[in-house]
Amino acid sequence: MKKRDWSTYNKSLVERGNLTFYIDENILKCDRKIKTSGRPRIFSHPLIQLLLILKIQYSLTYRMLEGFAKNILSRLYPNISLPHYSIICRRAAELEEQLPKLSSRRPQVVLIDATGIKVYGEGEWKVKVHGKTKRRKWIKLHIGLDEKTQEVVSLAVTSGNVADCKAGKEIISNLPKSMKLVKADTGYDTSNIRNLIKDGGGSCLIPPRKNAVKKGKDEERDNALCEMRGFGRDGIGRSLWGKITGYSYRALVESCFSRLKRLFSPSFFSRGMTRQRVEGTLKCYMLNKMSQQLT
């Protein structure tokens, strides 16, 4: 087990609240060169991205974000022109193609999983005590995580009814070519997922489903099934198989989801799917930056 330097770790956590800005003055200039229909665009994409990062980091509403930005940025740049909160909301949907790359890592082992994110609806305590009385909406956040650095290297946002194995195709297709091994749970135990990983030059560590049988089509899957049954036909056999093969490290992706929800809220403030993809990408990008401070 890796020994942690608690002094350095605590300092890095304190730095997360440090309000320090390194702003390229070019992003504050008017973006009039880009031709758009209607009124000329005044504010650049990087400026809108900066404001959204501030909104996510400090849990601000759009109106509070406008006041926060005017109070902070106007002290650094007295003549700066800042967008109205409604402009920030509209322009957020246009950032999808302009977002920064999540990570430049070249991982060899990637962990894949998905989690539910609430968009709107009643709180969990109210539902537990009194039951559900109003409509609740959830979406899914699918990620590919570098096992070594725990940085998100691939991401997809889908509606809540999309199966993990279906969204997994997009995650795997966007993984770096350095990928050698993919670890995922039984939700990804399909021939399409396994073949896609093998076509990319990697192997997979995916436990077969509990009711799985040998089909003779995939030697890797059949061997895993035989090994589990050799250790025992109950949960103990699967647990031993996970510890021996290294599959148990897949739990790191659950830790990543926990950090994401504790730091940036367990729900998304965006309502449209395009804005939700932008929000999810920015949150994972910020989480990667924080992870880099801890390494």
N, C-alpha and C positions, 0 to 999 in steps of 0.2 A: 504493500500500500504506500502511495506517495505521501511523504511527510510535508505538511504545509507550513510555510513561513507565515505565521499568524500576524506578525507585525506588518509585513508588506501587504498581506491580504486585507487587513483592516484599513490601511491607508488607501488602497485602491477603491474600497467601498465608499470611503469618505469622499474621494475625488469625483464620484458619480454625481454628487450634489454641487460640485464646483461650477459656478456660473461664469465660465470663461469662453469668450468668443474669438475665433480666428476666422475673419470674414474677408474673402476676396472682394475688393471694391468693384470688380467687374460685374458681380451679380447684382449690384445695386443700381446699375445703369439701366436705362430704358431699353426694352427689347423691340425696337421699332423695325429692325431689318427683316423680321419674320413676317411674311405676308399672310394675313388672315382676312376672312370675310368679315365685314362689319367694322366695328371700332378697332383701331390699331392696338396691339398688345403693348402694354406699358411695363409690366413687371416680368422679370425673367423667371424661367423654370427653377433655377437654383434658389432664388429667393423664396418662392412658394414652398420648395422642399425644406428649406431652413425653418420656415415658420411652422410647417407641419411637424417637424422634429421637436420643436419647442412645445407644441401642443401635446404631443404624445408624452414627452419626458415629464412635463409638469401638470398633466391631466387638466388641461384648460378647455373650456368651450370656445367656439369660434369667436364670440364677442369678447370673451376674456383674453383670447390670444391677440386680438387687435390692440387692446389696451396695454397688454404686457409688452408687445413689440414696440409700440410707440414710446413707452416709458423707458425701455432699455436701449433700443437702437438709436433713438433720437438723441440720446446723450453722447453716443459715439459719433454719430453723423447728424449734426443739427439740421441740415438741409435735405435729409432723406425723405423720400416719398414712399409711404407704405400702403399696401392694398387694404380695401375694405374687407370685413369678415366674409361677406357674401362672395367676393371675388376669390378669396382663398378657397372657399368651399367648391366653387365651380371649377377653378383651375386644378384642384386636386385630381380630378378625373382625367386630366390631360398629361399627368406625370408618368404614366405607366411605362412609356417608351424612353423616358429620360432618367429613370432611377439608376443609382449606382449599382455596380456589381456587388452581390452579397459577400462574396469571399474570393480571394485569389489563391486559396489553398488547393493543393493537388492531393486529395485524400486517397488512401488505398482501401480503407475500410469505412463504409458508409452505413449509418443506421437510418431506417425509414419507418415512419409512423404518422398517425394523424390524431388530431384532437378536436373536440367541439368548442366553438366560440359562440357565445350568445350575442345576438344583435339587438334584440329588444324583448321585453316580456317581464313577467313577475320574478321576484327574487327567489332564491332557493329555499330560504327559511319559510316564506309565506306558503310556498307550494307544499313543503313538507308538513306544515302544521294544518293548513286549511284546504289544501288541494289546489289544483289549477282551475282558474276561472276565466282567464283571458288568454288570447293567442300569444304563443311564444315562438320566436324564430331563432334557429341556430344555423351556423355555417361550419364548414370543416377547413382546418388548416393542416395541410400535408407538408412535411419537411423531410429533407435528406440531411443528416448530421454527420460531420466528420468525427469519427470515434476518438481520434487522438487529441484534437484541439477543442472539440465540442462547439464548432462553428457551423452555422447553417449554410450549406452550399447549394441547396436546391429547394424550391418552394412552389406550392400551388394552393390556391383558395377556390373551394367549390361549394355548392349548396350542400345542405346537410344530408340529402338522400343519395349522394354519390358514393359508391362503394370504394373502399380503400384500394382494392386491386385495379380499379379503373383509373383513379387519379395517380396510382403508382407508376403507370406508364409514362406520364409527363415528368414525374420526378426522376425516374431512371434515365429517360432520354436526355435530360438536362445535366446529368452528372458529368464531371470531368473524365477524360479518357484514362486517367491514372487509376480509376476505380478497379480494385481487384476482388473485393468481397462485399456483398450486401447482406445485412442482417435485418430481418423483418418478422413480424408475427404471423400467425396463421391466416390473417385476413388477406395476405398476399400469396397464399398457397394456390396459385393457378399456373397452368402451363404457359400462358401468355407472358406472365411476369418472369418466370424462370427462363424462358427462351430469350426474352429481351435482355436479361442480364448476361446470359451466355453469349449472345450475339455481340455484346459490348466488350467481350473478352474477360468477363469476371465470373465468379462463382457466387452461389447464394447459400445462406444459412437460414432457412425458413422451416420451422417445424410443421410437419403435416398435421392436418386436422385430427381431432380425437377419433373420429369414425373413419379415418383414411384406410385404404387398402392398397396393397402393392399392385401396380398396373404394368410394370415392366417397360415403361416408356421413358422413365427418368431415373437413371441409376443413383444419382445424388439424393433424390427424394426417397427412393426405396431403401437406401442404406440408412438414412436418418430414421425412417420408420422402424427398421429392424433393430437399430441401436436402442431406441426408446423402449421397445418391447423387451429387449434383453435386460434393461435396467429395472423394468417393472411396468405393469400395465396401468398403474395409477399415476397420480400427479408426481409422486416421488421419482419415477422413472424419467419424466420430462425434466424435472428439476436437475437431476444428476446429468442428464444429457446436455442441458444448458450450461452447467458449470464446466464440464469436461471440454466441450467444443468452443466455449467462449461466447455462446449465444446470450448468456446472462448479462453481458455488457450492453445489450440492447436497452436496458433500463436507463441508460444515460439519456436517451431521447425523452423519456418521461420527465427526467430532471430538467431538461431544457424547456419543456412545456410549462413546468411549474415555475421556473424563473421568469419566463415570458409573461405569465398571467399575474404573478406577484408584482413584477416591476411595472407593467403597462396595462393592468386591469384585465380581468377575465372576459371582457366583452369588447366588441368593436363599436366605435362611434359612427362609422360609415354605414350607409344604408344600401347604396348601389354596389353591384358586384365589382365594377371597375375601381371604385374608390376603396373597396375592401381589399382588393389585390394590392393597391398602392399602400394602404395602411399596414397590411401584413408584411409586405416587403420592407418598409421602413422600420417596423418594430424588430424584425429579424436582423436587419442591418445594424441597428443600434445595439442589439444584444451581442452581436459579433464584436463590435467595438469594445464593449464592456468586458467580454471574454478575453480579448487581446490584452487588456490591462492587467488581468489576473495571471497571465502566463509569463 
